[in-house]
Amino acid sequence: MDVLQKFSMQECHGDFTPLSSTSSLRLNNGSSSTDASQYRSAIGKLQYLAFTRPDICFAVNKLSQFMHQPSHTHWKAVKRILWYLKSTIHHERLFRRDSTTTINVYPDADWAGDQDDRTSTSAYVIYLGWSSKKHRTVARSSTEAEYRAVAKTSWLTNLFKELRISLEDVPTI
């Protein structure tokens, strides 16, 4: 609610998703520039909020790539995240101590999907968290990009072993 108040959007309408799946964001999209300090302030607050709201991580990460030259199109996408927060402000996540320790991983990737630099983006959901990363290089295939989720799962499994947290099952990917 504090973030919505900061940008005078506490009375805005809600939205069902934090980012449009039909329109792509580009660095040079033909839109005029917007107030960069306001844009950076909003992205900074959303990055902090993303620690407790993993559902906005990908959208915030994507929009943070345009902080050096934000446009009105990018600002409109930031406002969509704020609209999404408004509609989901009362959603809760429950973490119980008696939760099972089964790891389920759901990877996804877009091979060379960034239209500005043709880099890949892979994302994966792990039972206890969520991660998304734009890679510095173009993956040779979507399989290579999704392999990174397998590597992170292996790392997480080893971390659990070192912490003496036993897993009930082999991770499902």
Salt bridges, closest charged atoms under 4 A:
ASP15 OD2 - ARG80 NE 3.55
ASP55 OD2 - ARG53 NH2 2.84
ASP55 OD1 - ARG93 NH2 3.06
ASP114 OD2 - LYS62 NZ 3.59
ASP114 OD2 - LYS134 NZ 2.90
ASP116 OD1 - ARG26 NE 3.58
ASP117 OD2 - LYS134 NZ 3.12
GLU144 OE2 - ARG148 NH2 3.84
